[in-house]
Amino acid sequence: MRVGMSAGFPPATHDAFPRADTYAGAGPLAERDIFEREALVMVNVNPGAPFCIEIDAAPRFRLGIFDYSGSDYTPRLPCPIDLRLSHKTLGKGELLAHLAGQDLGDYDYIADIDHDVLLSVSAINRLLFIARLHKLDLFQPSLSHDSHISHPHLAHRPGLVLRETTFVETMTPFFSAAAFALARDSFGESISAWGLDFIWSSRVRRSQGKLAVVDAVLAKHLNPVRSNTWHFANGDTPLDELERALTRHALTGYELR
């Protein structure tokens, strides 16, 4: 059996990366066994789209719903919903900024999944199990080859459990508590969220955290990217926001692999 932690990962240690208990509100996590901690997984929804997370198992995480239509919509699900947020947003950057305003200190992992990502609860359970086992800080599932893929290195690679990456995109990011603390002040920089993934990926790497694509879990992105056609009231486009983020944070030429 090939256990694919692909080359590039250092030995499993977090000595160089800030511990979760050094962040405000995260203290109790350090006193629990890693498999007794809780993750918050937010799923973005709107009344006009199907709920794409298959409830095929009991969630071993707290499930949250973010209705970005602002209509207080909540899908009917056969499992508890622990956090409900409803705000009309223009893009995922605004959505993440609202999420960052919540008290999330009780969670060891925080994730936000786009409305058009096909996953199952059992897959998310497995993803979090692997993340805790390998002490990952910023990660995402691999993408099926029939997905709409923006970054080729995120496509599924058979035979691997996970592999090191330099970049986790905005579509399905999973953050450790420490990584979320490093990223959260950037969320307001981009309405669309274009460019934010470069910022948080580079910050976690500089802090010697672990970034990974988890090939043992497969997701499917159902829809093509449409945000490239958006124009905001301030005159910006998502591409403008991306270019501004890369320039402001000296990330032009950042390597994606």
Secondary structure, DSSP 8 states (H G I E B T S, - for coil): -----TTT---S--TTS--GGGSTT-GGGGGS-GGGS-EEEEEEE-TTS---EE--S--SSEEEEEETBSS------SS---EEEE-B-SSHHHHHHHHHTS--TT-SEEEEE-TTEEEEHHHHHHHHHHHHHHT-SEEEEEE-TTS--SSGGGB--TT-S-EE-S---SSS-EEEHHHHHHHGGGGGG-SS-TTHHHHHHHHHHHTT--EEEEEEEEEEE-S---GGG---TTS--HHHHHHHHHHHTT-TT----
